[in-house]
Amino acid sequence: MRGQDNRSQDEEMRAASEYGRRAEPLPDIHVHSVLTAGDAEYGEELRDRRARQEHLEREITSLGKRLSAPLASEKPQRRWFRRSATKSA
């Protein structure tokens, strides 16, 4: 059984490589199967990139909100050099 599978795969590979040599177009089914596999890989990569982008957008938004909000425990800063209330003339 395996011998037949290997033989048929070898024949398919040989047939596909010979098409280019004889300047014959590849059969539509071969082109479709190659494109389908490529589309599946591209779709997975695109899905992963979009998920990462959405995660980073949420993280950036939350960090921006946290950094732009005033601190709750913030005390007014004291000046190092205070001006005296009475001015000397």
N, C-alpha and C positions, 0 to 999 in steps of 0.2 A: 504494500500500500504506500509506504513512504517512498519507495523507489519511483512509483508512478507520479507522486506529487513533486518530487525533485526533478524528474524528467520533464514534467509539464512546466514547471517554473523555469527550468533551463531553456526550454523551447520558447517561452514567452520573452525571456530576457534576450535571447538570441534574435528573435523576431523583431523586438523593439530596437535593438542596436543595428540590425540590417536595414531598417527603414531609412535611417539617415544616410547610409552608404549608397542606397539606390535612389536617393532623392525622392522617396515616396513619403507622403504625409502619414503621420501616425494615425491609427484608427481613433475615431471619436471616443470610444470607450476608454482607451488608454489615457488620452488627454483629460477626460473627465475624472478618472480615478486619481490622477496626479494632482489635478486642481482641487479636488475634494479634500485630499490629504493636506495640501498646503493651506486651504481655507480653514480646516479644523485647527491646525497649528497656529495660524494667525489669529483665529477667533479666541483661542485659549490665552495667547499672549496679550491680546487686546483686553480681554476680560480681567486678567491679572493687573495690567497697568491701570485700568480704570478704577479697580478696587483700591489700589495703592494711592491713586490720585485723590479719591474721595476721602480716604483715611487721612491723608496729609492735609487736605483742605479743612477737615473738621478739627484736626490738631492745631493748625495755624490759627483758625478762627478762635478757638478756646484760649490759646496763648495770647492772642491779641486782646481779647476781652479782659483776661486776667491782668495783663500788663497795663492796660489803659484805665482800669478801675483804680481809684485811690485806695491806699492801704487803710484798713479800719483802725489799726492801732497806731497810726501816724500821729506824732506829736508835733506841734509847731516848733520850728527850729529857732533856737536862741542865737542871737547875734553874738559874735565874739567881742566886738567893740561897740558898746552902747554909747549913744550920745547922751550926755547928761541933760537933764531937764532944764537946768539953769545954765545959761550961756555966760561965759565970762567975757567981759569987754576989754 
